[in-house]
Amino acid sequence: MIDARATDPEQAAAFETEGLARCANGARTLGQLAIAMLLANAVVSFVVGDPQAVRLCQLRLLGSVAIGAALWHLRAYPRHPRLHALAILLMLGATIEALASWTGGPSSQQHDRLNLVVFAAGFLITWPVRWMALAGGGIAAEYLLGALASGDFAAPVVLVDAGSLAMSSVAAVTIGVIRERRRLEALGSRMARELAARRLAEQEERYRSVVETAGSAIVVIRPDFRILEFNAEAERISGYRREDVLGRDYLRLFVPEHAWSSVTAVAQGVMRGHHSGLTEGTMLRADGTKRYVRWKNACLRDADGRLVAPLGAGQDVTESRRSERALQRSEARLRRLLESTKAIPGRPMPPRSASRGSARRRRRSGIRWRRGPSPTSGSPTSTPTTASARSTRASHRPGCCPSTTSSIA
């Protein structure tokens, strides 16, 4: 038996849902075939002139109506297809048993059709083994009740037919077990493929999101330089749309001809597993202008770890290079200006610490330094000043008292 609890819960739920759907389809097929068989036999009875054709036709019509009602109920209320399938099977078995009671009782050839009904249930209807065993037991019970009602329950032919029904039921159950196991294996394989495909799609979506939202231009090429991937940042830098460059030659589209050899050498080194580090190169735009791009190169691997496609992640450094060159030109002009400027003549100023020490020593000695015109050049110079000199200057100031000046002197 198939134990759904031993499988994954999601797989068990899918197995049950699929089984119900197949059971409903099988029940409809069996009911339609049963109605067609009963109506065809009714016509044949009238054609061959069977004396009991009317009675047999009534039984067949009654069985067809009952099976048709079960099919209508299955269509209107499809929640329990196994119960509908069992009802259709038992209705068909009861109709055949009623026909057998009017055409010879236990020895009637109608009983052979019961074995066909059991086999048909095993082949057409998909249901668990216990339901198949219940259906086979129900058909056998109908046969035994018919034999008991006819009074020939102990006849040898009853035992033979009962044995045939038992063997048919066992065969139908075996067929059901094999079908269920194969269905479970097929469902497991299908779900595994669907899960792998879903995970692959999710991984590709994550990869696509990362590639498209990256701040770097990402370009993936084949070993023959055909473009495999081209993200939004690469579109912005190059001016080309992604769909316009996929499959085209990267060298002829973006690289100046004089740089083909160096780009080829870098790509071949990456394909051999060498780390190229950071490289800078010129990228031709769709409008014919050039952009400078700094690339970090790597190589994609397949599931077996083999290197399959070079990948480059690039940053547009055109503006930074222009800024660096402008700064270098400005520094060069300033250097030339400083080199062409002559030094200003005059005594260099002493260090600050030395000036402070000299000032302290002058204050202790009573000498002050003043700035005045140089006798030779007329430029300011520092001359010492004593206390008497200061008094003399003070005496010449307007409004100064002479007596005070002489006393000081």
Phi, psi and omega per residue, in radians:
M1 nan 2.678 -3.140
I2 -1.611 2.027 3.136
D3 -1.675 1.870 -3.110
A4 -1.173 -0.408 -3.128
R5 -1.229 -0.376 -3.135
A6 -1.386 -0.156 -3.121
T7 -1.765 3.076 3.082
D8 -1.129 2.470 -3.115
P9 -1.006 -0.730 3.116
E10 -1.122 -0.716 3.113
Q11 -1.176 -0.675 3.123
A12 -1.109 -0.716 3.115
A13 -1.140 -0.735 3.109
A14 -1.148 -0.659 3.110
F15 -1.106 -0.732 3.136
E16 -1.172 -0.767 3.137
T17 -1.092 -0.765 3.111
E18 -1.135 -0.684 3.117
G19 -1.092 -0.702 3.107
L20 -1.137 -0.732 3.134
A21 -1.123 -0.748 3.123
R22 -1.185 -0.634 3.111
C23 -1.103 -0.736 3.111
A24 -1.103 -0.746 3.107
N25 -1.116 -0.737 3.117
G26 -1.134 -0.685 3.115
A27 -1.118 -0.725 3.097
R28 -1.100 -0.741 3.133
T29 -1.109 -0.793 3.136
L30 -1.112 -0.749 3.132
G31 -1.109 -0.737 3.128
Q32 -1.140 -0.724 3.092
L33 -1.129 -0.674 3.136
A34 -1.122 -0.785 3.123
I35 -1.090 -0.768 3.121
A36 -1.074 -0.709 -3.141
M37 -1.156 -0.743 -3.130
L38 -1.158 -0.757 3.137
L39 -1.169 -0.679 3.125
A40 -1.137 -0.715 3.113
N41 -1.158 -0.574 3.087
A42 -1.126 -0.719 3.118
V43 -1.147 -0.732 -3.135
V44 -1.100 -0.653 3.134
S45 -1.079 -0.697 3.100
F46 -1.244 -0.612 -3.107
V47 -1.182 -0.750 -3.099
V48 -1.418 -0.076 3.092
G49 1.294 0.688 3.105
D50 -1.142 2.270 -3.127
P51 -1.123 -0.380 3.131
Q52 -1.840 0.422 -3.065
A53 -1.066 -0.673 -3.102
V54 -1.144 -0.862 3.133
R55 -1.081 -0.752 3.137
L56 -1.152 -0.630 3.111
C57 -1.140 -0.676 3.105
Q58 -1.090 -0.753 3.121
L59 -1.110 -0.731 -3.130
R60 -1.182 -0.692 3.088
L61 -1.128 -0.705 3.105
L62 -1.085 -0.754 3.099
G63 -1.128 -0.685 3.131
S64 -1.142 -0.700 3.116
V65 -1.119 -0.744 -3.140
A66 -1.110 -0.767 3.122
I67 -1.160 -0.671 3.091
G68 -1.094 -0.659 3.088
A69 -1.129 -0.679 3.099
A70 -1.127 -0.679 3.104
L71 -1.153 -0.688 3.113
W72 -1.126 -0.745 3.131
H73 -1.129 -0.634 3.086
L74 -1.120 -0.666 3.130
R75 -1.250 -0.640 -3.121
A76 -1.368 -0.613 -3.100
Y77 -2.274 1.410 -3.023
P78 -1.487 0.320 -3.055
R79 -1.313 -0.436 -3.082
H80 -2.219 1.239 -3.084
P81 -1.173 -0.497 -3.123
R82 -1.190 -0.684 3.071
L83 -1.114 -0.716 3.101
H84 -1.126 -0.714 3.125
A85 -1.117 -0.738 3.109
L86 -1.116 -0.703 3.126
A87 -1.130 -0.746 3.119
I88 -1.087 -0.732 -3.130
L89 -1.143 -0.762 3.139
L90 -1.216 -0.610 3.072
M91 -1.109 -0.726 3.109
L92 -1.143 -0.751 3.103
G93 -1.105 -0.700 3.121
A94 -1.144 -0.668 3.119
T95 -1.124 -0.757 3.125
I96 -1.131 -0.690 3.136
E97 -1.169 -0.650 3.078
A98 -1.148 -0.690 3.085
L99 -1.128 -0.665 3.139
A100 -1.143 -0.590 3.133
S101 -1.168 -0.395 3.105
W102 -1.688 -0.115 -3.109
T103 -2.180 0.639 3.024
G104 2.143 -0.041 3.103
G105 1.213 -2.413 -3.092
P106 -1.047 -0.466 -3.121
S107 -1.571 0.119 -3.106
S108 -1.233 2.589 3.106
Q109 -1.285 -0.178 3.117
Q110 -1.101 -0.470 -3.103
H111 -1.157 -0.447 3.097
D112 -1.115 -0.482 -3.127
R113 -1.278 -0.362 3.070
L114 -1.102 -0.671 3.081
N115 -1.091 -0.688 3.104
L116 -1.135 -0.645 3.125
V117 -1.110 -0.738 3.140
V118 -1.119 -0.779 3.105
F119 -1.091 -0.718 3.122
A120 -1.070 -0.667 3.111
A121 -1.118 -0.675 3.128
G122 -1.199 -0.571 -3.091
F123 -1.530 -0.687 -2.993
L124 -1.554 -0.594 -3.018
I125 -1.782 2.287 3.090
T126 -1.730 1.956 3.090
W127 -2.678 2.892 -3.129
P128 -1.094 2.885 -3.059
V129 -1.105 -0.660 -3.104
R130 -1.142 -0.580 3.080
W131 -1.238 -0.661 3.079
M132 -1.143 -0.710 3.083
A133 -1.126 -0.664 3.099
L134 -1.136 -0.687 3.110
A135 -1.146 -0.791 3.097
G136 -1.090 -0.709 3.092
G137 -1.134 -0.638 3.107
G138 -1.134 -0.744 3.100
I139 -1.093 -0.771 3.121
A140 -1.111 -0.669 3.112
A141 -1.137 -0.706 3.090
E142 -1.074 -0.718 3.114
Y143 -1.115 -0.771 -3.121
L144 -1.181 -0.639 3.085
L145 -1.151 -0.664 3.083
G146 -1.130 -0.731 3.110
A147 -1.152 -0.655 3.110
L148 -1.165 -0.644 3.140
A149 -1.221 -0.545 3.138
S150 -1.397 -0.211 3.137
G151 1.480 0.106 -3.128
D152 -1.955 0.665 -3.059
F153 -1.126 -0.549 -3.086
A154 -1.617 0.131 -3.129
A155 -1.216 2.531 -3.137
P156 -1.031 -0.585 -3.115
V157 -1.149 -0.496 3.102
V158 -1.157 -0.738 3.118
L159 -1.123 -0.687 3.133
V160 -1.123 -0.812 -3.137
D161 -1.155 -0.659 3.107
A162 -1.124 -0.697 3.067
G163 -1.105 -0.686 3.111
S164 -1.120 -0.719 3.110
L165 -1.131 -0.687 3.122
A166 -1.104 -0.769 3.114
M167 -1.132 -0.684 3.109
S168 -1.116 -0.679 3.131
S169 -1.149 -0.751 3.110
V170 -1.088 -0.753 3.111
A171 -1.089 -0.711 3.126
A172 -1.147 -0.686 3.099
V173 -1.125 -0.730 3.106
T174 -1.073 -0.754 3.097
I175 -1.063 -0.723 3.126
G176 -1.096 -0.714 3.120
V177 -1.089 -0.793 -3.135
I178 -1.099 -0.754 -3.133
R179 -1.121 -0.719 -3.130
E180 -1.153 -0.706 3.117
R181 -1.132 -0.770 3.111
R182 -1.126 -0.677 3.119
R183 -1.136 -0.695 3.115
L184 -1.131 -0.752 3.105
E185 -1.116 -0.750 3.127
A186 -1.117 -0.699 3.123
L187 -1.152 -0.714 3.106
G188 -1.080 -0.753 3.112
S189 -1.137 -0.727 -3.135
R190 -1.149 -0.735 3.123
M191 -1.169 -0.619 3.091
A192 -1.121 -0.731 3.097
R193 -1.148 -0.731 3.118
E194 -1.124 -0.707 3.115
L195 -1.126 -0.746 3.112
A196 -1.116 -0.721 3.120
A197 -1.157 -0.671 3.120
R198 -1.158 -0.759 3.110
R199 -1.129 -0.673 3.102
L200 -1.123 -0.725 3.113
A201 -1.118 -0.717 3.108
E202 -1.136 -0.713 3.117
Q203 -1.124 -0.741 3.104
E204 -1.131 -0.630 3.118
E205 -1.176 -0.744 3.071
R206 -1.092 -0.759 3.115
Y207 -1.068 -0.745 3.130
R208 -1.119 -0.718 3.126
S209 -1.115 -0.765 3.134
V210 -1.116 -0.763 -3.102
V211 -1.143 -0.751 -3.061
E212 -1.277 -0.542 -3.116
T213 -1.631 0.006 -3.135
A214 -1.197 2.551 3.111
G215 -1.421 -0.018 3.140
S216 -1.927 2.653 3.018
A217 -1.301 2.146 -3.111
I218 -1.996 2.139 -3.128
V219 -2.258 2.220 3.078
V220 -2.037 2.259 -3.125
I221 -2.203 2.792 3.027
R222 -1.459 2.956 3.104
P223 -1.017 -0.412 3.094
D224 -1.619 0.261 3.060
F225 1.243 0.278 2.990
R226 -1.353 2.364 -3.014
I227 -1.370 2.240 3.098
L228 -1.817 -0.583 -3.090
E229 -2.472 2.507 -3.063
F230 -2.709 1.894 -3.004
N231 -1.575 -3.086 -3.032
A232 -1.158 -0.679 3.120
E233 -1.134 -0.645 3.060
A234 -1.141 -0.614 3.055
E235 -1.097 -0.739 -3.117
R236 -1.134 -0.751 -3.097
I237 -1.230 -0.732 -3.024
S238 -1.505 -0.458 -3.061
G239 1.468 0.047 3.104
Y240 -1.754 2.659 2.995
R241 -1.497 2.664 -3.079
R242 -1.044 -0.792 -3.099
E243 -1.181 -0.302 -3.132
D244 -1.499 -0.279 -3.065
V245 -1.962 -0.291 -3.122
L246 -1.071 2.277 -3.131
G247 1.510 -0.125 -3.131
R248 -1.610 2.867 -3.093
D249 -1.329 2.142 -3.106
Y250 -1.169 -0.722 -3.093
L251 -1.078 -0.875 -3.080
R252 -1.196 -0.416 -3.047
L253 -1.581 -0.645 -2.951
F254 -2.144 -0.305 -2.996
V255 -1.898 2.298 3.027
P256 -1.046 2.604 -3.024
E257 -1.078 -0.585 -3.114
H258 -1.219 -0.268 -3.123
A259 -1.807 0.107 -3.114
W260 -1.058 -0.745 -3.068
S261 -1.128 -0.741 -3.135
S262 -1.191 -0.706 3.105
V263 -1.147 -0.682 3.100
T264 -1.111 -0.711 3.130
A265 -1.111 -0.727 3.114
V266 -1.109 -0.786 -3.129
A267 -1.107 -0.723 3.114
Q268 -1.151 -0.649 3.080
G269 -1.128 -0.698 3.095
V270 -1.127 -0.688 3.122
M271 -1.154 -0.437 3.090
R272 -1.524 -0.009 3.099
G273 1.626 0.153 3.128
H274 -1.442 2.539 3.102
H275 -1.555 2.080 -3.093
S276 -1.543 -0.203 -3.086
G277 1.208 -2.679 3.117
L278 -1.570 2.324 3.100
T279 -2.250 2.620 3.099
E280 -2.093 2.485 3.136
G281 -2.713 2.949 3.134
T282 -1.595 2.371 3.103
M283 -2.080 2.154 -3.137
L284 -1.418 2.269 3.125
R285 -1.542 2.970 3.136
A286 -1.145 -0.495 3.138
D287 -1.534 0.105 3.100
G288 1.620 -0.189 3.110
T289 -1.362 2.992 -3.094
K290 -2.057 2.534 3.026
R291 -2.238 2.515 3.110
Y292 -1.693 2.201 -3.045
V293 -2.171 2.324 3.037
R294 -1.715 2.113 -3.006
W295 -1.871 2.468 2.913
K296 -1.996 2.010 -2.971
N297 -1.812 2.548 3.081
A298 -2.605 -3.041 -3.109
C299 -2.441 2.311 3.097
L300 -1.368 2.608 3.123
R301 -2.090 2.654 3.075
D302 -1.533 -2.994 -3.094
A303 -1.126 -0.433 3.140
D304 -1.592 0.072 3.124
G305 1.467 0.161 3.139
R306 -1.464 2.512 3.107
L307 -1.305 2.184 -3.018
V308 -2.142 -0.552 -3.020
A309 -2.652 2.206 3.044
P310 -1.196 2.532 3.123
L311 -2.262 2.387 3.102
G312 -2.217 2.300 3.050
A313 -1.979 2.043 -2.991
G314 -2.117 2.638 3.065
Q315 -2.078 2.350 3.106
D316 -1.313 1.980 -3.101
V317 -1.971 0.374 -3.102
T318 -1.085 -0.852 -3.099
E319 -1.171 -0.696 3.124
S320 -1.140 -0.650 3.097
R321 -1.152 -0.683 3.090
R322 -1.112 -0.716 3.120
S323 -1.126 -0.734 3.125
E324 -1.103 -0.729 3.134
R325 -1.167 -0.680 3.100
A326 -1.125 -0.686 3.103
L327 -1.154 -0.699 3.115
Q328 -1.122 -0.707 3.103
R329 -1.141 -0.697 3.113
S330 -1.126 -0.737 3.102
E331 -1.119 -0.663 3.117
A332 -1.130 -0.722 3.113
R333 -1.125 -0.727 3.123
L334 -1.135 -0.665 3.126
R335 -1.137 -0.744 3.114
R336 -1.134 -0.642 3.129
L337 -1.140 -0.742 3.125
L338 -1.160 -0.675 -3.137
E339 -1.185 -0.526 -3.112
S340 -1.525 -0.119 -3.132
T341 -1.513 2.302 3.118
K342 -1.510 2.684 -3.139
A343 -1.253 2.551 3.138
I344 -1.341 2.298 -3.110
P345 -1.252 2.658 -3.132
G346 2.354 2.898 -3.113
R347 -1.305 2.345 3.115
P348 -1.210 2.516 3.131
M349 -1.214 2.438 3.120
P350 -1.229 2.869 3.096
P351 -1.060 2.740 -3.065
R352 -1.128 -0.698 -3.127
S353 -1.147 -0.701 3.122
A354 -1.153 -0.681 3.125
S355 -1.079 -0.701 3.133
R356 -1.132 -0.740 3.124
G357 -1.113 -0.710 3.135
S358 -1.137 -0.663 3.134
A359 -1.123 -0.691 3.124
R360 -1.136 -0.730 3.130
R361 -1.131 -0.648 -3.137
R362 -1.173 -0.667 3.124
R363 -1.152 -0.619 3.122
R364 -1.173 -0.640 -3.082
S365 -1.479 -0.107 3.141
G366 1.412 0.203 -3.121
I367 -1.804 2.315 3.068
R368 -2.057 2.618 3.131
W369 -1.843 2.398 3.077
R370 -2.234 2.777 -3.132
R371 -1.733 2.335 3.113
G372 -2.632 3.061 -3.113
P373 -1.226 2.441 3.113
S374 -1.273 2.448 -3.136
P375 -1.155 -0.377 -3.093
T376 -1.771 -0.825 -3.033
S377 -1.818 -0.209 -3.123
G378 1.362 0.065 -3.141
S379 -1.514 2.757 -3.112
P380 -1.131 2.392 3.078
T381 -2.342 2.909 -3.122
S382 -1.793 2.188 3.133
T383 -2.165 2.534 -3.127
P384 -1.289 2.647 3.135
T385 -2.358 2.163 3.134
T386 -1.630 3.101 3.138
A387 -1.175 -0.638 3.126
S388 -1.171 -0.653 3.096
A389 -1.119 -0.666 3.124
R390 -1.156 -0.631 3.127
S391 -1.174 -0.670 3.109
T392 -1.075 -0.741 3.131
R393 -1.148 -0.643 -3.122
A394 -1.167 -0.582 -3.135
S395 -1.195 -0.450 3.136
H396 -1.511 -0.024 3.126
R397 -1.296 2.574 3.132
P398 -1.148 2.359 3.072
G399 1.427 0.194 -3.089
C400 -1.551 2.504 -3.097
C401 -1.445 2.224 -3.098
P402 -1.178 -0.618 -3.096
S403 -1.113 -0.662 3.109
T404 -1.153 -0.620 -3.124
T405 -1.213 -0.731 -3.128
S406 -1.214 -0.622 3.098
S407 -1.107 -0.628 3.128
I408 -1.209 -0.705 3.132
A409 -1.144 nan nan
